[in-house]
Amino acid sequence: MMASHSQQRSLFDAQLLRRAAVDALIKLDPRRMMRNPVMFVVEIGSVLTSTLLIVDALHHRVSFSFNLQITIWLWFTVLFANFAEAMAEGRGKAQADALRQAKSETTAYRLINGVVQEIASSQLRVDDLVRVTAGQLIPGDGEVIEGVASVDESAITGESAPVIREAGGDRSAVTGGTRVLSDMIIVRITSNPGETFLDRMIALVEGAERQKTPNEIALNILLAGLTIIFLLAVVTLQPFAIYSGAPQTVFVLIALLVCLIPTTIGGLLSAIGIAGMDRLVQHNVLATSGRAVEAAGDINTLLLDKTGTITIGNRQAAEFVPAPGIAADHLADASQLSSLSDETPEGRSIVVLAKEQFHLRGRELGSLHAEFIPFSATTRMSGIEVEGRSIRKGAVDAITNYLQQHGSNMPAGVLESVQQIARSGGTPLVVAENFQALGVIHLKDVVKGGMRERFDQLRAMGIRTVMITGDNPLTAAAIAREAGVDDFLAEATPKDKMDLIRREQADGKLVAMTGDGTNDAPALAQADVGVAMNSGTQAAKEAGNMVDLDSNPTKLIEIVAIGKQLLMTRGALTTFSISNDVAKYFAILPAMFAGVFPVLNALNVMHLHNAQSAILSAVIFNALIIVGLIPLALRGVGYRPMSADALLRRNLLVYGLGGLIIPFVGIKIIDLIITALHLA
C-alpha cells in the first residue's frame, strides 16, 4: 500500500498531534473560519468575550473568574473543531510527504531523430520520446510505444511485485518516478512538468483540490439556518432577563448561544469529508472529488469490464480433449511441442498444463534441428517440424482448411468437442499431426479467485452487477454464470456501454464502472463513479473520477463501503448534534431562570448547582464532546450491509437517543466537579 507507514498511524501519533495542534492555531484566521458559518459565529463570540474580559480586568469586576473560564472554553471549542479538521488533513499531508520521496529530478534520455540526448526530466514536454533501460527511472508520465519491460511501481503503489508494461493494449501507461527493472522501452511523454499523475496525487491527498460536495453545502446551509434561529432566540432572552430581573450578562448569552447552535457537527463536518477521502487513499484509491466518494455510497448499478477485471485477462489452457482413438498424452505431447516457442500467455499455459497433467517437461530441440512455424494472421495457426513430425495448432476453421488441403477431414468427434467447448464459453484450439487431427486444447478465461463471494457482498449492499464484454453471448453467459454477476452485456461497443449507463441513469440510478482500456474511457466519464485501473491507459485514468493504484477491480466493494460510511457518519453525527442541542437546551434554561421563576425547578431534572455552574458545565461539555467524537469522525461509523430502514432505525436509536442522554450525564458530572472545585 502507498505510504503504508503513514497511513497506519495511530490517531494519537505524537508527530501527527503536534502538526495538528499548530495547524489548529493557523486555522483561526477569520478568512478560513468564514467557510464554516457555525464555527465562525463561535469565533466571533470568543473575540467579543475576550474583549469584554479585558474591560473586566481593568475594572476589577468580581465576575472576572467566571467570565475568564467562559472565554477560555469558547476558544477551546473553536480550537478543538480546527484540531479535528487538522487531524484529518494531517494524515493526507503525511501521505503526500511520502509521495514526494518518489518525485525527484531525474535524467531523461530523449530521442531526437534517432539520436539520444541527455537532459533533465524537468525539460521534457508532451510528445517527447525517451528511452528507458534497465535500472533507470522513468522520467515522466507517458505511454510505451515500443518494447516491453518489467517495472517497479512500489514508489507509487507500495506493492513490491513488478508489473509488465508494453507497447499497445491496455498496459502501456507508465508513471514518472517508477523504475525499469529489465529490458528497454521507448516512452512518449504525455504530461508537462508539474502536471504529472504524481503531482495530482500529492495535491489530492493534501486536500488542495477538495471542494465541498452538494450534500455538504446543503448541510452547511441547514446548520447556518439553525444558527440564525438560535441566535434570534438567545438575543430575545436578554430583554426577557432584564424584565424578569435575571442577571444575564453578555458572557452568559454568548455561552448559551454556543451551546445551542449545532457546534458538534459544525466542528466535525469538514473532518468527516476529508477523512472519507483519506480512507480511500489508505486503500490505494485516489478520488478526484468528494462528490465521487459520496456517489459511491449511493451506487445502484456496477458495470465491470470482463477482461482483466472479472477474468485474469489472458486465456489459459484448461484441458486436452483427444480425438477418438488418440491417447491424451499423445495430444499433450504434440500440443507442448507446438507451443515451446510460443511466448504468449496462452502458449506458456499449454506447456505448463502438459507438464502438470502428464509430467511432460520442456526439451532441448536445438540438436534436433527443429523448425518452428510462427503464428501468422493469414494462416491463423502455428506449429513445428521435428523428427518427421509435422505439427500444427490453430483455430478450428484454419486447421480444417489445412487438413482438406492435404486430403484429410476433421473427425466428427473433434467437431463435437469444439462445439461443447464453445458452448461452455471457452476457446477451442485444434492440434493436428502429419495431417491428422489429434484433438482440441480447451482455452478458457480464468475468473479471478473470490469474485463470486465479492459479488455476493455487493448484492447484499443492494448493488446490481453487470459484466461488460466484447465476447459473443454464449461465452459471456458462461463467464457470467461462473463469476456470479447479475447480468451481462455481450458484444459491447463503447457506444453500447454509454447507452447502458444512460439508461440506468435515466431511471434515477447511480452507476459505477471500472475499466482500464481506452475503449472504456467514454463510459468511465459518463458513470457517476468511474474507477480507472492504474495499470490501464492514460485515457482511462483521465476519464475516471477515481484511480485504483492497485488495479484491483473488486476494490469497488471497499469504495462503496467507504462512501456509505461517509454518508452514515455525517448523518449519524448530525443526528447526535441536533439531539445534543435539544438536551442542552432543556438542561440549561431551567437552571438559569429557576432563581427568578421557582416553578422552573420542576424542569431542572439534573439539579444543577446554580445558573453559573449550569452554563459553565454546558460550555465545557460542548467543547469536550467535539474532542470525544474526533476518532469517530476520522474512522467513520461502522458499516454493515443492511436495508435502509434498518440502518435508519439503528442510527436513530444509537445516535438520536445517545445525543439526548449523553449531555444530561456529561453536564451533571462536570457540574459536580465544578462545584467541588468551587469554580462557579
CORRAVEN-V378180 format. One record per residue. N is the residue number from 0. RES is the residue in three letters. PSI is psi in whole degrees, -180 to 180 (none if undefined). OMEGA is omega in degrees with one decimal (999 if undefined). Layout:
[[N & RES & PSI & OMEGA] [N & RES & PSI & OMEGA]]
//
This chain:
[[0 & MET & 144 & -179.1] [1 & MET & 130 & 175.1] [2 & ALA & 44 & -173.3] [3 & SER & -31 & -179.4] [4 & HIS & -30 & 179.4] [5 & SER & -29 & -176.3] [6 & GLN & -32 & -176.0] [7 & GLN & 10 & -179.7] [8 & ARG & 145 & 173.6] [9 & SER & 154 & 175.6] [10 & LEU & -22 & -176.5] [11 & PHE & 23 & 175.2] [12 & ASP & 129 & -172.7] [13 & ALA & -44 & -178.4] [14 & GLN & -40 & 179.3] [15 & LEU & -41 & 179.7] [16 & LEU & -43 & 179.7] [17 & ARG & -44 & -179.2] [18 & ARG & -41 & -180.0] [19 & ALA & -37 & 179.8] [20 & ALA & -43 & 178.4] [21 & VAL & -45 & -179.4] [22 & ASP & -33 & 179.1] [23 & ALA & -37 & 177.8] [24 & LEU & -41 & 179.9] [25 & ILE & -36 & -177.7] [26 & LYS & -4 & 176.6] [27 & LEU & -11 & 176.4] [28 & ASP & 119 & -177.1] [29 & PRO & -30 & 179.7] [30 & ARG & -31 & 175.3] [31 & ARG & -41 & -176.1] [32 & MET & -28 & -178.7] [33 & MET & -21 & 179.1] [34 & ARG & -19 & 179.3] [35 & ASN & 94 & -171.6] [36 & PRO & -37 & -178.4] [37 & VAL & -51 & -176.7] [38 & MET & -24 & 175.5] [39 & PHE & -39 & 175.9] [40 & VAL & -41 & 178.8] [41 & VAL & -41 & 179.7] [42 & GLU & -42 & 177.7] [43 & ILE & -43 & 177.2] [44 & GLY & -39 & 179.8] [45 & SER & -41 & 178.3] [46 & VAL & -42 & -179.2] [47 & LEU & -45 & 179.2] [48 & THR & -34 & 177.8] [49 & SER & -41 & 178.4] [50 & THR & -46 & 179.5] [51 & LEU & -30 & 179.4] [52 & LEU & -37 & 177.4] [53 & ILE & -41 & 177.3] [54 & VAL & -42 & 177.8] [55 & ASP & -42 & -178.2] [56 & ALA & -39 & -179.6] [57 & LEU & -29 & -177.9] [58 & HIS & 4 & 177.0] [59 & HIS & 50 & -178.4] [60 & ARG & 149 & -174.5] [61 & VAL & -22 & -178.1] [62 & SER & 8 & -174.4] [63 & PHE & -45 & -176.7] [64 & SER & -47 & 179.6] [65 & PHE & -45 & -179.4] [66 & ASN & -35 & 177.1] [67 & LEU & -44 & 179.3] [68 & GLN & -42 & 177.6] [69 & ILE & -46 & -177.5] [70 & THR & -45 & -179.2] [71 & ILE & -45 & -177.3] [72 & TRP & -27 & 173.4] [73 & LEU & -44 & 176.9] [74 & TRP & -38 & 176.9] [75 & PHE & -38 & 179.4] [76 & THR & -45 & 178.7] [77 & VAL & -45 & -177.6] [78 & LEU & -40 & -179.6] [79 & PHE & -39 & 177.0] [80 & ALA & -44 & 177.0] [81 & ASN & -37 & -179.8] [82 & PHE & -40 & 178.5] [83 & ALA & -46 & 178.8] [84 & GLU & -41 & -179.1] [85 & ALA & -34 & 177.1] [86 & MET & -44 & 178.6] [87 & ALA & -44 & 179.7] [88 & GLU & -33 & -177.6] [89 & GLY & -37 & 178.1] [90 & ARG & -41 & 177.4] [91 & GLY & -39 & 179.5] [92 & LYS & -37 & 177.6] [93 & ALA & -39 & 177.9] [94 & GLN & -38 & 178.7] [95 & ALA & -38 & 177.8] [96 & ASP & -41 & 179.3] [97 & ALA & -38 & 179.3] [98 & LEU & -34 & -179.2] [99 & ARG & -24 & 178.9] [100 & GLN & -26 & 178.7] [101 & ALA & -11 & -176.9] [102 & LYS & 109 & -178.5] [103 & SER & 162 & 177.3] [104 & GLU & 125 & -179.2] [105 & THR & 167 & 177.1] [106 & THR & 134 & 178.2] [107 & ALA & 143 & 179.1] [108 & TYR & 89 & -174.8] [109 & ARG & 141 & 178.9] [110 & LEU & 122 & 175.7] [111 & ILE & 111 & -177.9] [112 & ASN & 41 & 177.0] [113 & GLY & -4 & -179.5] [114 & VAL & 133 & -179.0] [115 & VAL & 128 & 179.4] [116 & GLN & 124 & -178.4] [117 & GLU & 118 & -179.2] [118 & ILE & 170 & 174.9] [119 & ALA & 146 & -177.2] [120 & SER & -27 & -179.4] [121 & SER & -14 & -179.8] [122 & GLN & -6 & -178.3] [123 & LEU & 149 & 177.2] [124 & ARG & 166 & -179.6] [125 & VAL & 137 & 178.4] [126 & ASP & -1 & 171.3] [127 & ASP & 147 & 176.2] [128 & LEU & 132 & 178.8] [129 & VAL & 148 & 176.2] [130 & ARG & 131 & 179.4] [131 & VAL & 123 & -179.3] [132 & THR & 175 & -176.9] [133 & ALA & 132 & 178.3] [134 & GLY & -11 & -177.6] [135 & GLN & 152 & 175.0] [136 & LEU & 141 & 173.9] [137 & ILE & 121 & -168.7] [138 & PRO & -13 & -179.0] [139 & GLY & 167 & 177.0] [140 & ASP & 143 & 178.9] [141 & GLY & -171 & 178.1] [142 & GLU & 137 & 179.0] [143 & VAL & 123 & 178.8] [144 & ILE & -10 & 178.5] [145 & GLU & 134 & 175.5] [146 & GLY & 176 & 178.0] [147 & VAL & 141 & -176.9] [148 & ALA & 157 & 172.3] [149 & SER & 129 & -173.7] [150 & VAL & 134 & 175.4] [151 & ASP & 110 & -178.9] [152 & GLU & 19 & -175.8] [153 & SER & -27 & 178.9] [154 & ALA & -26 & -179.1] [155 & ILE & -50 & -173.8] [156 & THR & -22 & -176.2] [157 & GLY & -7 & -179.8] [158 & GLU & 130 & -175.6] [159 & SER & -25 & -177.2] [160 & ALA & 128 & 178.7] [161 & PRO & 160 & 179.2] [162 & VAL & 158 & 179.6] [163 & ILE & 130 & 174.6] [164 & ARG & 131 & -174.6] [165 & GLU & 161 & -179.4] [166 & ALA & 143 & 178.7] [167 & GLY & 168 & 176.5] [168 & GLY & -162 & -174.2] [169 & ASP & 13 & 179.6] [170 & ARG & 40 & -176.1] [171 & SER & -14 & -176.4] [172 & ALA & 136 & 176.3] [173 & VAL & 155 & -176.1] [174 & THR & 136 & 177.5] [175 & GLY & 140 & -179.3] [176 & GLY & -10 & 176.1] [177 & THR & 161 & -171.1] [178 & ARG & 134 & 174.8] [179 & VAL & 128 & -177.1] [180 & LEU & -29 & -177.8] [181 & SER & 157 & 174.8] [182 & ASP & -163 & -176.4] [183 & MET & 140 & 177.0] [184 & ILE & 155 & 172.0] [185 & ILE & 127 & -172.8] [186 & VAL & 134 & 171.6] [187 & ARG & 121 & -176.8] [188 & ILE & 135 & -176.1] [189 & THR & 2 & 178.9] [190 & SER & 149 & 176.6] [191 & ASN & 160 & 177.1] [192 & PRO & 139 & -178.2] [193 & GLY & -8 & -179.0] [194 & GLU & 17 & -174.9] [195 & THR & 168 & 177.9] [196 & PHE & -39 & 179.8] [197 & LEU & -40 & 176.5] [198 & ASP & -43 & 179.8] [199 & ARG & -38 & 177.8] [200 & MET & -46 & -178.3] [201 & ILE & -44 & 179.4] [202 & ALA & -39 & -178.4] [203 & LEU & -49 & -176.4] [204 & VAL & -22 & 174.4] [205 & GLU & -16 & 178.1] [206 & GLY & 7 & -175.5] [207 & ALA & -28 & -175.4] [208 & GLU & 12 & 179.5] [209 & ARG & 130 & 176.2] [210 & GLN & 151 & 176.6] [211 & LYS & 139 & 179.5] [212 & THR & 164 & 177.5] [213 & PRO & -40 & 179.0] [214 & ASN & -42 & 179.0] [215 & GLU & -42 & 179.7] [216 & ILE & -45 & 179.4] [217 & ALA & -42 & 179.9] [218 & LEU & -37 & 176.6] [219 & ASN & -39 & 177.7] [220 & ILE & -43 & 177.5] [221 & LEU & -46 & -178.5] [222 & LEU & -39 & 177.3] [223 & ALA & -39 & 177.6] [224 & GLY & -44 & 177.6] [225 & LEU & -38 & 179.1] [226 & THR & -43 & 179.2] [227 & ILE & -42 & 179.9] [228 & ILE & -47 & -179.5] [229 & PHE & -32 & 176.7] [230 & LEU & -45 & 177.8] [231 & LEU & -40 & -179.7] [232 & ALA & -43 & -177.9] [233 & VAL & -39 & 179.4] [234 & VAL & -39 & -179.6] [235 & THR & -16 & 179.0] [236 & LEU & -29 & -176.7] [237 & GLN & -51 & 176.5] [238 & PRO & -33 & 177.4] [239 & PHE & -41 & 179.0] [240 & ALA & -40 & 178.6] [241 & ILE & -43 & -179.3] [242 & TYR & -40 & -176.1] [243 & SER & -11 & -179.7] [244 & GLY & 9 & 177.8] [245 & ALA & 128 & -174.1] [246 & PRO & 78 & -179.6] [247 & GLN & 123 & 179.2] [248 & THR & 171 & 176.6] [249 & VAL & -37 & 178.4] [250 & PHE & -46 & -178.5] [251 & VAL & -43 & -178.4] [252 & LEU & -40 & 177.8] [253 & ILE & -42 & 178.3] [254 & ALA & -42 & 178.6] [255 & LEU & -43 & 178.6] [256 & LEU & -47 & -178.8] [257 & VAL & -35 & 179.8] [258 & CYS & -30 & -174.1] [259 & LEU & -30 & 178.0] [260 & ILE & 157 & -173.2] [261 & PRO & 66 & -178.0] [262 & THR & -28 & -177.0] [263 & THR & -55 & 179.7] [264 & ILE & -33 & 177.3] [265 & GLY & -37 & -179.8] [266 & GLY & -21 & -174.3] [267 & LEU & -10 & -173.0] [268 & LEU & -49 & -179.3] [269 & SER & -41 & -179.3] [270 & ALA & -37 & -180.0] [271 & ILE & -46 & -179.4] [272 & GLY & -44 & 179.3] [273 & ILE & -44 & -178.2] [274 & ALA & -33 & 177.9] [275 & GLY & -44 & 178.1] [276 & MET & -37 & 179.3] [277 & ASP & -34 & 177.1] [278 & ARG & -34 & 174.9] [279 & LEU & -44 & 179.4] [280 & VAL & -37 & 178.8] [281 & GLN & -24 & 175.6] [282 & HIS & 16 & 178.4] [283 & ASN & 36 & 176.0] [284 & VAL & 130 & 177.1] [285 & LEU & 125 & 175.6] [286 & ALA & 132 & -178.5] [287 & THR & -8 & 178.0] [288 & SER & 152 & 174.5] [289 & GLY & -27 & 178.5] [290 & ARG & -40 & -179.4] [291 & ALA & -38 & 179.1] [292 & VAL & -44 & 178.5] [293 & GLU & -44 & -179.6] [294 & ALA & -35 & 179.1] [295 & ALA & -31 & 179.9] [296 & GLY & -14 & -178.0] [297 & ASP & 17 & -176.2] [298 & ILE & 136 & 175.1] [299 & ASN & -35 & -174.2] [300 & THR & 136 & 178.2] [301 & LEU & 124 & 176.2] [302 & LEU & 130 & -179.8] [303 & LEU & 131 & 174.1] [304 & ASP & 136 & -175.9] [305 & LYS & -58 & -172.5] [306 & THR & 121 & 179.4] [307 & GLY & -9 & 179.9] [308 & THR & -63 & 175.9] [309 & ILE & -39 & 177.5] [310 & THR & 166 & -178.2] [311 & ILE & -32 & 176.7] [312 & GLY & -21 & 177.1] [313 & ASN & 132 & 178.0] [314 & ARG & 144 & -178.4] [315 & GLN & 143 & 175.8] [316 & ALA & 126 & -176.9] [317 & ALA & -23 & -172.3] [318 & GLU & 145 & 169.6] [319 & PHE & 123 & -179.5] [320 & VAL & 100 & -175.2] [321 & PRO & 154 & 174.0] [322 & ALA & 160 & 177.8] [323 & PRO & 130 & 178.8] [324 & GLY & -1 & -179.7] [325 & ILE & 132 & 178.7] [326 & ALA & 142 & -178.3] [327 & ALA & -37 & -178.6] [328 & ASP & -29 & 176.3] [329 & HIS & -44 & 177.3] [330 & LEU & -44 & -179.3] [331 & ALA & -40 & -179.4] [332 & ASP & -45 & 179.5] [333 & ALA & -39 & 179.4] [334 & SER & -41 & -179.2] [335 & GLN & -44 & 179.4] [336 & LEU & -42 & -177.2] [337 & SER & -11 & -176.1] [338 & SER & -1 & -175.1] [339 & LEU & -31 & 180.0] [340 & SER & 3 & -178.1] [341 & ASP & 110 & -177.2] [342 & GLU & 6 & 177.4] [343 & THR & 158 & 177.4] [344 & PRO & -37 & 178.7] [345 & GLU & -45 & -180.0] [346 & GLY & -45 & 179.5] [347 & ARG & -36 & -178.8] [348 & SER & -30 & 176.9] [349 & ILE & -43 & 178.1] [350 & VAL & -44 & -178.9] [351 & VAL & -43 & -178.7] [352 & LEU & -41 & 178.1] [353 & ALA & -38 & 178.3] [354 & LYS & -43 & -176.5] [355 & GLU & -40 & -174.2] [356 & GLN & -32 & -174.4] [357 & PHE & 10 & 177.8] [358 & HIS & 33 & 177.6] [359 & LEU & 118 & -178.5] [360 & ARG & 156 & 176.5] [361 & GLY & 149 & -176.7] [362 & ARG & 158 & 179.4] [363 & GLU & 114 & -174.9] [364 & LEU & -1 & -177.7] [365 & GLY & -44 & -177.6] [366 & SER & -17 & -178.4] [367 & LEU & -2 & 179.6] [368 & HIS & 47 & -179.8] [369 & ALA & 146 & 176.7] [370 & GLU & 117 & 179.9] [371 & PHE & 138 & 176.3] [372 & ILE & 106 & -176.2] [373 & PRO & 156 & 178.3] [374 & PHE & 141 & 178.9] [375 & SER & 139 & 178.0] [376 & ALA & -22 & 179.7] [377 & THR & -50 & -177.7] [378 & THR & -24 & -177.9] [379 & ARG & 37 & 174.6] [380 & MET & 164 & 177.6] [381 & SER & 177 & -179.5] [382 & GLY & -163 & -177.2] [383 & ILE & 145 & 172.3] [384 & GLU & 115 & -176.4] [385 & VAL & 128 & 175.5] [386 & GLU & 46 & 177.3] [387 & GLY & 5 & 179.4] [388 & ARG & 124 & 178.3] [389 & SER & 101 & -173.2] [390 & ILE & 134 & 176.4] [391 & ARG & 146 & -179.6] [392 & LYS & 129 & -179.3] [393 & GLY & -169 & -179.9] [394 & ALA & 158 & -173.7] [395 & VAL & -51 & -177.1] [396 & ASP & -32 & 179.2] [397 & ALA & -45 & 179.1] [398 & ILE & -35 & 177.5] [399 & THR & -47 & 178.2] [400 & ASN & -39 & 179.6] [401 & TYR & -44 & -180.0] [402 & LEU & -42 & -178.6] [403 & GLN & -36 & 178.4] [404 & GLN & -22 & -179.8] [405 & HIS & 24 & 171.9] [406 & GLY & 28 & -179.7] [407 & SER & 160 & -179.6] [408 & ASN & 159 & 177.1] [409 & MET & 124 & 179.7] [410 & PRO & 147 & -179.9] [411 & ALA & -35 & -179.7] [412 & GLY & -36 & 178.7] [413 & VAL & -42 & 178.3] [414 & LEU & -37 & 177.7] [415 & GLU & -41 & 177.8] [416 & SER & -40 & 178.9] [417 & VAL & -44 & -179.5] [418 & GLN & -40 & 179.1] [419 & GLN & -43 & 179.4] [420 & ILE & -42 & -179.9] [421 & ALA & -41 & 179.7] [422 & ARG & -29 & -179.3] [423 & SER & -3 & 179.7] [424 & GLY & 5 & -178.7] [425 & GLY & 178 & 178.0] [426 & THR & 120 & 179.9] [427 & PRO & 135 & 170.3] [428 & LEU & 125 & -179.0] [429 & VAL & 138 & 178.8] [430 & VAL & 132 & 178.4] [431 & ALA & 146 & 176.8] [432 & GLU & 128 & -179.6] [433 & ASN & 46 & 174.7] [434 & PHE & 27 & 175.2] [435 & GLN & 131 & 179.7] [436 & ALA & 125 & 179.7] [437 & LEU & -24 & -177.9] [438 & GLY & -162 & -171.6] [439 & VAL & 139 & 170.2] [440 & ILE & 126 & 179.7] [441 & HIS & 109 & 174.2] [442 & LEU & 136 & 179.5] [443 & LYS & 150 & 171.1] [444 & ASP & 128 & -177.8] [445 & VAL & 118 & 177.7] [446 & VAL & 134 & -179.0] [447 & LYS & 146 & -178.3] [448 & GLY & 139 & 175.1] [449 & GLY & 5 & -176.6] [450 & MET & -42 & -178.8] [451 & ARG & -43 & 179.4] [452 & GLU & -38 & 179.3] [453 & ARG & -41 & 179.6] [454 & PHE & -32 & 174.1] [455 & ASP & -39 & 177.9] [456 & GLN & -44 & 179.2] [457 & LEU & -39 & 178.6] [458 & ARG & -39 & 178.4] [459 & ALA & -26 & 176.9] [460 & MET & -2 & -179.1] [461 & GLY & 22 & -176.4] [462 & ILE & 129 & 178.2] [463 & ARG & 131 & -177.2] [464 & THR & 135 & -179.9] [465 & VAL & 124 & 177.9] [466 & MET & 133 & 179.3] [467 & ILE & 129 & -178.5] [468 & THR & 154 & 174.1] [469 & GLY & -1 & 180.0] [470 & ASP & 165 & 175.3] [471 & ASN & 160 & -175.8] [472 & PRO & -33 & -178.6] [473 & LEU & -50 & 178.8] [474 & THR & -43 & -178.9] [475 & ALA & -42 & -179.4] [476 & ALA & -39 & -179.8] [477 & ALA & -45 & 179.2] [478 & ILE & -40 & -179.7] [479 & ALA & -41 & 178.3] [480 & ARG & -45 & -177.6] [481 & GLU & -39 & -177.6] [482 & ALA & -29 & 178.9] [483 & GLY & 24 & 177.5] [484 & VAL & 163 & -177.3] [485 & ASP & -30 & -176.8] [486 & ASP & 171 & 177.6] [487 & PHE & 156 & 174.2] [488 & LEU & 112 & -176.0] [489 & ALA & 161 & 178.7] [490 & GLU & 43 & -173.0] [491 & ALA & 131 & 171.7] [492 & THR & 165 & 175.2] [493 & PRO & -36 & 178.7] [494 & LYS & -39 & 179.3] [495 & ASP & -41 & 179.0] [496 & LYS & -44 & 179.0] [497 & MET & -45 & -178.0] [498 & ASP & -40 & 179.2] [499 & LEU & -45 & 179.6] [500 & ILE & -43 & -178.8] [501 & ARG & -36 & 177.7] [502 & ARG & -44 & 179.4] [503 & GLU & -43 & -179.3] [504 & GLN & -33 & 178.2] [505 & ALA & -26 & 177.2] [506 & ASP & 9 & 177.7] [507 & GLY & 16 & -178.4] [508 & LYS & 150 & 172.7] [509 & LEU & 134 & -172.5] [510 & VAL & 135 & 173.3] [511 & ALA & 149 & 178.1] [512 & MET & 142 & 171.3] [513 & THR & 145 & 179.0] [514 & GLY & 167 & -178.4] [515 & ASP & -7 & -174.9] [516 & GLY & 164 & 176.6] [517 & THR & -34 & 179.5] [518 & ASN & -14 & 176.8] [519 & ASP & -14 & -171.6] [520 & ALA & -46 & 179.9] [521 & PRO & -42 & -179.6] [522 & ALA & -38 & 177.6] [523 & LEU & -38 & 179.3] [524 & ALA & -34 & -178.7] [525 & GLN & -32 & -176.0] [526 & ALA & 151 & 176.5] [527 & ASP & -36 & 174.6] [528 & VAL & 111 & 179.4] [529 & GLY & 110 & -177.5] [530 & VAL & 109 & -179.8] [531 & ALA & 141 & 176.9] [532 & MET & 136 & 179.8] [533 & ASN & -25 & 179.1] [534 & SER & -7 & -176.0] [535 & GLY & -164 & -175.0] [536 & THR & 161 & 178.1] [537 & GLN & -36 & -179.5] [538 & ALA & -41 & 179.5] [539 & ALA & -43 & -178.2] [540 & LYS & -34 & -179.7] [541 & GLU & -26 & -178.5] [542 & ALA & -35 & -177.3] [543 & GLY & 162 & 174.2] [544 & ASN & 7 & 170.3] [545 & MET & 150 & 175.8] [546 & VAL & 125 & 177.5] [547 & ASP & 110 & -176.1] [548 & LEU & -25 & 179.3] [549 & ASP & -10 & -177.8] [550 & SER & 44 & 179.6] [551 & ASN & 103 & -173.5] [552 & PRO & -27 & 179.4] [553 & THR & -3 & 177.5] [554 & LYS & -19 & -177.2] [555 & LEU & -25 & 176.6] [556 & ILE & -45 & 177.0] [557 & GLU & -38 & 179.8] [558 & ILE & -45 & 178.9] [559 & VAL & -44 & -179.6] [560 & ALA & -41 & 179.3] [561 & ILE & -40 & 177.0] [562 & GLY & -45 & 177.7] [563 & LYS & -38 & 179.6] [564 & GLN & -39 & 177.9] [565 & LEU & -48 & -179.8] [566 & LEU & -41 & 179.6] [567 & MET & -42 & -178.8] [568 & THR & -45 & 179.4] [569 & ARG & -45 & 179.9] [570 & GLY & -41 & -178.2] [571 & ALA & -45 & -178.0] [572 & LEU & -27 & 172.9] [573 & THR & -44 & 176.5] [574 & THR & -45 & 179.7] [575 & PHE & -44 & -176.0] [576 & SER & -45 & -179.0] [577 & ILE & -42 & 176.3] [578 & SER & -39 & 178.4] [579 & ASN & -46 & -178.0] [580 & ASP & -40 & 177.8] [581 & VAL & -45 & -179.8] [582 & ALA & -43 & -179.4] [583 & LYS & -36 & 179.5] [584 & TYR & -48 & -178.1] [585 & PHE & -17 & 178.0] [586 & ALA & -35 & -171.4] [587 & ILE & -51 & -171.5] [588 & LEU & -43 & 178.5] [589 & PRO & -40 & -179.3] [590 & ALA & -34 & -177.3] [591 & MET & -37 & -173.3] [592 & PHE & 3 & -177.8] [593 & ALA & -30 & -179.9] [594 & GLY & -32 & -179.2] [595 & VAL & -39 & 179.0] [596 & PHE & 88 & -176.3] [597 & PRO & -25 & -179.0] [598 & VAL & -24 & 179.8] [599 & LEU & -12 & 177.0] [600 & ASN & -26 & 179.0] [601 & ALA & -27 & 178.8] [602 & LEU & -9 & -179.9] [603 & ASN & 68 & -172.6] [604 & VAL & -23 & -179.5] [605 & MET & -8 & -179.9] [606 & HIS & 53 & 176.7] [607 & LEU & 150 & -167.9] [608 & HIS & -50 & 177.8] [609 & ASN & -180 & -176.4] [610 & ALA & -41 & -179.3] [611 & GLN & -45 & 179.9] [612 & SER & -32 & 179.3] [613 & ALA & -50 & -177.2] [614 & ILE & -38 & 179.3] [615 & LEU & -41 & 178.3] [616 & SER & -41 & -179.6] [617 & ALA & -41 & 179.1] [618 & VAL & -44 & 179.9] [619 & ILE & -46 & 178.8] [620 & PHE & -41 & -178.4] [621 & ASN & -36 & 178.6] [622 & ALA & -45 & -174.8] [623 & LEU & -30 & -178.8] [624 & ILE & -30 & 176.2] [625 & ILE & -46 & 178.3] [626 & VAL & -43 & -177.9] [627 & GLY & -28 & -176.9] [628 & LEU & -4 & 179.7] [629 & ILE & -48 & 179.0] [630 & PRO & -39 & 179.4] [631 & LEU & -40 & 179.1] [632 & ALA & -38 & -177.5] [633 & LEU & -38 & -179.2] [634 & ARG & -27 & 179.9] [635 & GLY & 154 & 175.9] [636 & VAL & 136 & -179.3] [637 & GLY & 136 & -179.0] [638 & TYR & 132 & 171.7] [639 & ARG & 137 & 179.1] [640 & PRO & 121 & 176.6] [641 & MET & 168 & -178.4] [642 & SER & 159 & -179.7] [643 & ALA & -37 & -180.0] [644 & ASP & -45 & -179.8] [645 & ALA & -37 & 179.5] [646 & LEU & -43 & 179.7] [647 & LEU & -44 & 179.3] [648 & ARG & -42 & -178.8] [649 & ARG & -45 & -178.2] [650 & ASN & -40 & 178.0] [651 & LEU & -39 & -179.3] [652 & LEU & -48 & -174.8] [653 & VAL & -53 & -171.6] [654 & TYR & -32 & 176.3] [655 & GLY & -54 & 178.8] [656 & LEU & -39 & 178.1] [657 & GLY & -37 & 178.8] [658 & GLY & -24 & 177.2] [659 & LEU & -38 & -173.0] [660 & ILE & -45 & -172.8] [661 & ILE & -42 & 179.2] [662 & PRO & -39 & 178.6] [663 & PHE & -46 & -178.9] [664 & VAL & -48 & -176.1] [665 & GLY & -46 & -179.0] [666 & ILE & -39 & 179.2] [667 & LYS & -43 & 179.6] [668 & ILE & -46 & 179.7] [669 & ILE & -39 & 178.0] [670 & ASP & -42 & 178.6] [671 & LEU & -41 & 179.9] [672 & ILE & -46 & 179.8] [673 & ILE & -44 & 179.9] [674 & THR & -42 & -179.3] [675 & ALA & -34 & -179.2] [676 & LEU & 0 & 179.3] [677 & HIS & 42 & 179.5] [678 & LEU & -12 & 179.9] [679 & ALA & none & 999]]
//
